[in-house]
């Protein structure tokens, strides 16, 4: 027989703080870097950015320090803060990490609900195609970014989603840098449509091969390096 119910003591918790000014500063500048409005290699002057954001230099410096810790800004001695350059080495490392996450997501999708994932991705592809038809390159890039986000989300893996989120800003930087490398956006749309359809029709090996080819092609466009290997097929991938 159980005894009388007793309330469980709640441990002391600190109140949830409102979003601080440095957090808002970091978010605004991070978004501008990701969208290409502040290009790689740009110098960030404290006076100019404090005036634009309407903040004092103290919160601005704290916000910039957060972005430095994230690796998006780099301090050059006696020169100031600069947006990180997307060097060939950095791009290759980014795409190695992206390939690992997205190929693992693709493998998981084929074990769960590839038809649903295919449909969700094709909806994004149609938005991309509409943007391409209207000549809106920026909207094509936005849809490109969303395609890869949806792909990872369809795996329903919180860990993969967290890993992917850490790569998002530099991924967006690269995708915007890719814009001039496509002669026509139909080519870009076609690559994504083929991946989306492979989830429903092609089997795990074909999907994995298409993802690898897509990543290699982007890496080649950004660096001019050979379309080298991004690794063997994902272990356990379903055969085509």
Secondary structure, DSSP 8 states (H G I E B T S, - for coil): --------------------HHHHHHHHHHHHHHHTSS-TT-EE-HHHHHHHHT--HHHHHHHHHHHHHTTSEEEETTTEEEE----HHHHHHHHHHHHHHHHHHHHHHHHS-HHHHHHHHHHHHHHHHHHHHTT-HHHHHHHHHHHHHHHHHTTT-HHHHHHHHHHHHHHHHHHHHHGGG-S-HHHHHHHHHHHHHHHHHTHHHHHHHHHHHHHHHHHHHHH--------S--TT----
